[in-house]
Amino acid sequence: MNKRLMGTMLTGSILGIFCVVGAQLRSNGTLEIDYLFSFWFNRLVMGLFIGLITWNISLPKRLVRGLVVGLFISFAFFSATSFSDTTGFLAGGVYGIIIEYVGFKLEKK
């Protein structure tokens, strides 16, 4: 694996942990482990997918691409929650931008 792919997957994995913690804090009760794992895994997949896209475009376009990919991949989890976790869905867009930015920086090194 190249540096970009490893970095985006690691970033997705770390952001997935933030999602799990955030979901627990937003929840009124204890969430099931499979729900939390799915949340984390969704972010890991986001990092994998973004890391595999290597089209050489400008940074602003990459960040928009990160937003779109983040929302697209987050939609799978969002639809599985009967469209009830809007915060998690929108966070996916922000995380997509972050992951894309990390990938961009790693490409430059």
MODELLER restraints for C-alpha pairs under 7 A, 6 or more apart:
rsr = mdl.restraints
at = mdl.atoms
rsr.add(forms.Gaussian(group=physical.xy_distance, feature=features.Distance(at['CA:3:A'], at['CA:106:A']), mean=6.38, stdev=0.5))
rsr.add(forms.Gaussian(group=physical.xy_distance, feature=features.Distance(at['CA:4:A'], at['CA:51:A']), mean=5.93, stdev=0.5))
rsr.add(forms.Gaussian(group=physical.xy_distance, feature=features.Distance(at['CA:4:A'], at['CA:103:A']), mean=4.99, stdev=0.5))
rsr.add(forms.Gaussian(group=physical.xy_distance, feature=features.Distance(at['CA:4:A'], at['CA:106:A']), mean=5.43, stdev=0.5))
rsr.add(forms.Gaussian(group=physical.xy_distance, feature=features.Distance(at['CA:4:A'], at['CA:107:A']), mean=5.90, stdev=0.5))
rsr.add(forms.Gaussian(group=physical.xy_distance, feature=features.Distance(at['CA:5:A'], at['CA:48:A']), mean=6.60, stdev=0.5))
rsr.add(forms.Gaussian(group=physical.xy_distance, feature=features.Distance(at['CA:5:A'], at['CA:51:A']), mean=4.31, stdev=0.5))
rsr.add(forms.Gaussian(group=physical.xy_distance, feature=features.Distance(at['CA:5:A'], at['CA:52:A']), mean=6.38, stdev=0.5))
rsr.add(forms.Gaussian(group=physical.xy_distance, feature=features.Distance(at['CA:7:A'], at['CA:102:A']), mean=6.99, stdev=0.5))
rsr.add(forms.Gaussian(group=physical.xy_distance, feature=features.Distance(at['CA:7:A'], at['CA:103:A']), mean=6.45, stdev=0.5))
rsr.add(forms.Gaussian(group=physical.xy_distance, feature=features.Distance(at['CA:8:A'], at['CA:47:A']), mean=4.66, stdev=0.5))
rsr.add(forms.Gaussian(group=physical.xy_distance, feature=features.Distance(at['CA:8:A'], at['CA:48:A']), mean=6.52, stdev=0.5))
rsr.add(forms.Gaussian(group=physical.xy_distance, feature=features.Distance(at['CA:8:A'], at['CA:50:A']), mean=6.97, stdev=0.5))
rsr.add(forms.Gaussian(group=physical.xy_distance, feature=features.Distance(at['CA:8:A'], at['CA:51:A']), mean=5.41, stdev=0.5))
rsr.add(forms.Gaussian(group=physical.xy_distance, feature=features.Distance(at['CA:8:A'], at['CA:99:A']), mean=5.55, stdev=0.5))
rsr.add(forms.Gaussian(group=physical.xy_distance, feature=features.Distance(at['CA:8:A'], at['CA:102:A']), mean=6.55, stdev=0.5))
rsr.add(forms.Gaussian(group=physical.xy_distance, feature=features.Distance(at['CA:8:A'], at['CA:103:A']), mean=5.67, stdev=0.5))
rsr.add(forms.Gaussian(group=physical.xy_distance, feature=features.Distance(at['CA:9:A'], at['CA:44:A']), mean=5.79, stdev=0.5))
rsr.add(forms.Gaussian(group=physical.xy_distance, feature=features.Distance(at['CA:9:A'], at['CA:47:A']), mean=4.30, stdev=0.5))
rsr.add(forms.Gaussian(group=physical.xy_distance, feature=features.Distance(at['CA:9:A'], at['CA:48:A']), mean=5.20, stdev=0.5))
rsr.add(forms.Gaussian(group=physical.xy_distance, feature=features.Distance(at['CA:11:A'], at['CA:47:A']), mean=6.71, stdev=0.5))
rsr.add(forms.Gaussian(group=physical.xy_distance, feature=features.Distance(at['CA:11:A'], at['CA:99:A']), mean=6.14, stdev=0.5))
rsr.add(forms.Gaussian(group=physical.xy_distance, feature=features.Distance(at['CA:12:A'], at['CA:43:A']), mean=4.90, stdev=0.5))
rsr.add(forms.Gaussian(group=physical.xy_distance, feature=features.Distance(at['CA:12:A'], at['CA:44:A']), mean=4.60, stdev=0.5))
rsr.add(forms.Gaussian(group=physical.xy_distance, feature=features.Distance(at['CA:12:A'], at['CA:46:A']), mean=6.40, stdev=0.5))
rsr.add(forms.Gaussian(group=physical.xy_distance, feature=features.Distance(at['CA:12:A'], at['CA:47:A']), mean=4.57, stdev=0.5))
rsr.add(forms.Gaussian(group=physical.xy_distance, feature=features.Distance(at['CA:12:A'], at['CA:99:A']), mean=6.58, stdev=0.5))
rsr.add(forms.Gaussian(group=physical.xy_distance, feature=features.Distance(at['CA:13:A'], at['CA:40:A']), mean=6.75, stdev=0.5))
rsr.add(forms.Gaussian(group=physical.xy_distance, feature=features.Distance(at['CA:13:A'], at['CA:43:A']), mean=6.20, stdev=0.5))
rsr.add(forms.Gaussian(group=physical.xy_distance, feature=features.Distance(at['CA:13:A'], at['CA:44:A']), mean=4.87, stdev=0.5))
rsr.add(forms.Gaussian(group=physical.xy_distance, feature=features.Distance(at['CA:15:A'], at['CA:43:A']), mean=6.69, stdev=0.5))
rsr.add(forms.Gaussian(group=physical.xy_distance, feature=features.Distance(at['CA:16:A'], at['CA:39:A']), mean=6.62, stdev=0.5))
rsr.add(forms.Gaussian(group=physical.xy_distance, feature=features.Distance(at['CA:16:A'], at['CA:40:A']), mean=4.09, stdev=0.5))
rsr.add(forms.Gaussian(group=physical.xy_distance, feature=features.Distance(at['CA:16:A'], at['CA:43:A']), mean=5.07, stdev=0.5))
rsr.add(forms.Gaussian(group=physical.xy_distance, feature=features.Distance(at['CA:16:A'], at['CA:44:A']), mean=6.75, stdev=0.5))
rsr.add(forms.Gaussian(group=physical.xy_distance, feature=features.Distance(at['CA:17:A'], at['CA:40:A']), mean=6.16, stdev=0.5))
rsr.add(forms.Gaussian(group=physical.xy_distance, feature=features.Distance(at['CA:19:A'], at['CA:39:A']), mean=6.82, stdev=0.5))
rsr.add(forms.Gaussian(group=physical.xy_distance, feature=features.Distance(at['CA:19:A'], at['CA:40:A']), mean=6.78, stdev=0.5))
rsr.add(forms.Gaussian(group=physical.xy_distance, feature=features.Distance(at['CA:20:A'], at['CA:36:A']), mean=5.66, stdev=0.5))
rsr.add(forms.Gaussian(group=physical.xy_distance, feature=features.Distance(at['CA:20:A'], at['CA:39:A']), mean=6.55, stdev=0.5))
rsr.add(forms.Gaussian(group=physical.xy_distance, feature=features.Distance(at['CA:20:A'], at['CA:40:A']), mean=6.42, stdev=0.5))
rsr.add(forms.Gaussian(group=physical.xy_distance, feature=features.Distance(at['CA:24:A'], at['CA:30:A']), mean=6.96, stdev=0.5))
rsr.add(forms.Gaussian(group=physical.xy_distance, feature=features.Distance(at['CA:24:A'], at['CA:31:A']), mean=6.67, stdev=0.5))
rsr.add(forms.Gaussian(group=physical.xy_distance, feature=features.Distance(at['CA:42:A'], at['CA:74:A']), mean=6.78, stdev=0.5))
rsr.add(forms.Gaussian(group=physical.xy_distance, feature=features.Distance(at['CA:46:A'], at['CA:70:A']), mean=6.40, stdev=0.5))
rsr.add(forms.Gaussian(group=physical.xy_distance, feature=features.Distance(at['CA:46:A'], at['CA:73:A']), mean=6.30, stdev=0.5))
rsr.add(forms.Gaussian(group=physical.xy_distance, feature=features.Distance(at['CA:47:A'], at['CA:99:A']), mean=6.33, stdev=0.5))
rsr.add(forms.Gaussian(group=physical.xy_distance, feature=features.Distance(at['CA:50:A'], at['CA:100:A']), mean=6.45, stdev=0.5))
rsr.add(forms.Gaussian(group=physical.xy_distance, feature=features.Distance(at['CA:51:A'], at['CA:103:A']), mean=6.59, stdev=0.5))
rsr.add(forms.Gaussian(group=physical.xy_distance, feature=features.Distance(at['CA:62:A'], at['CA:100:A']), mean=6.58, stdev=0.5))
rsr.add(forms.Gaussian(group=physical.xy_distance, feature=features.Distance(at['CA:63:A'], at['CA:97:A']), mean=5.12, stdev=0.5))
rsr.add(forms.Gaussian(group=physical.xy_distance, feature=features.Distance(at['CA:63:A'], at['CA:100:A']), mean=6.17, stdev=0.5))
rsr.add(forms.Gaussian(group=physical.xy_distance, feature=features.Distance(at['CA:63:A'], at['CA:101:A']), mean=6.70, stdev=0.5))
rsr.add(forms.Gaussian(group=physical.xy_distance, feature=features.Distance(at['CA:66:A'], at['CA:96:A']), mean=4.39, stdev=0.5))
rsr.add(forms.Gaussian(group=physical.xy_distance, feature=features.Distance(at['CA:66:A'], at['CA:97:A']), mean=4.45, stdev=0.5))
rsr.add(forms.Gaussian(group=physical.xy_distance, feature=features.Distance(at['CA:66:A'], at['CA:100:A']), mean=5.27, stdev=0.5))
rsr.add(forms.Gaussian(group=physical.xy_distance, feature=features.Distance(at['CA:67:A'], at['CA:93:A']), mean=4.50, stdev=0.5))
rsr.add(forms.Gaussian(group=physical.xy_distance, feature=features.Distance(at['CA:67:A'], at['CA:94:A']), mean=6.34, stdev=0.5))
rsr.add(forms.Gaussian(group=physical.xy_distance, feature=features.Distance(at['CA:67:A'], at['CA:96:A']), mean=5.14, stdev=0.5))
rsr.add(forms.Gaussian(group=physical.xy_distance, feature=features.Distance(at['CA:67:A'], at['CA:97:A']), mean=5.18, stdev=0.5))
rsr.add(forms.Gaussian(group=physical.xy_distance, feature=features.Distance(at['CA:68:A'], at['CA:93:A']), mean=6.70, stdev=0.5))
rsr.add(forms.Gaussian(group=physical.xy_distance, feature=features.Distance(at['CA:69:A'], at['CA:96:A']), mean=6.43, stdev=0.5))
rsr.add(forms.Gaussian(group=physical.xy_distance, feature=features.Distance(at['CA:70:A'], at['CA:92:A']), mean=4.92, stdev=0.5))
rsr.add(forms.Gaussian(group=physical.xy_distance, feature=features.Distance(at['CA:70:A'], at['CA:93:A']), mean=4.42, stdev=0.5))
rsr.add(forms.Gaussian(group=physical.xy_distance, feature=features.Distance(at['CA:70:A'], at['CA:95:A']), mean=6.55, stdev=0.5))
rsr.add(forms.Gaussian(group=physical.xy_distance, feature=features.Distance(at['CA:70:A'], at['CA:96:A']), mean=4.17, stdev=0.5))
rsr.add(forms.Gaussian(group=physical.xy_distance, feature=features.Distance(at['CA:71:A'], at['CA:89:A']), mean=6.58, stdev=0.5))
rsr.add(forms.Gaussian(group=physical.xy_distance, feature=features.Distance(at['CA:71:A'], at['CA:90:A']), mean=6.88, stdev=0.5))
rsr.add(forms.Gaussian(group=physical.xy_distance, feature=features.Distance(at['CA:71:A'], at['CA:92:A']), mean=5.49, stdev=0.5))
rsr.add(forms.Gaussian(group=physical.xy_distance, feature=features.Distance(at['CA:71:A'], at['CA:93:A']), mean=4.69, stdev=0.5))
rsr.add(forms.Gaussian(group=physical.xy_distance, feature=features.Distance(at['CA:74:A'], at['CA:89:A']), mean=5.40, stdev=0.5))
rsr.add(forms.Gaussian(group=physical.xy_distance, feature=features.Distance(at['CA:74:A'], at['CA:92:A']), mean=5.42, stdev=0.5))
rsr.add(forms.Gaussian(group=physical.xy_distance, feature=features.Distance(at['CA:75:A'], at['CA:89:A']), mean=6.42, stdev=0.5))
rsr.add(forms.Gaussian(group=physical.xy_distance, feature=features.Distance(at['CA:78:A'], at['CA:85:A']), mean=6.05, stdev=0.5))
rsr.add(forms.Gaussian(group=physical.xy_distance, feature=features.Distance(at['CA:78:A'], at['CA:89:A']), mean=5.79, stdev=0.5))
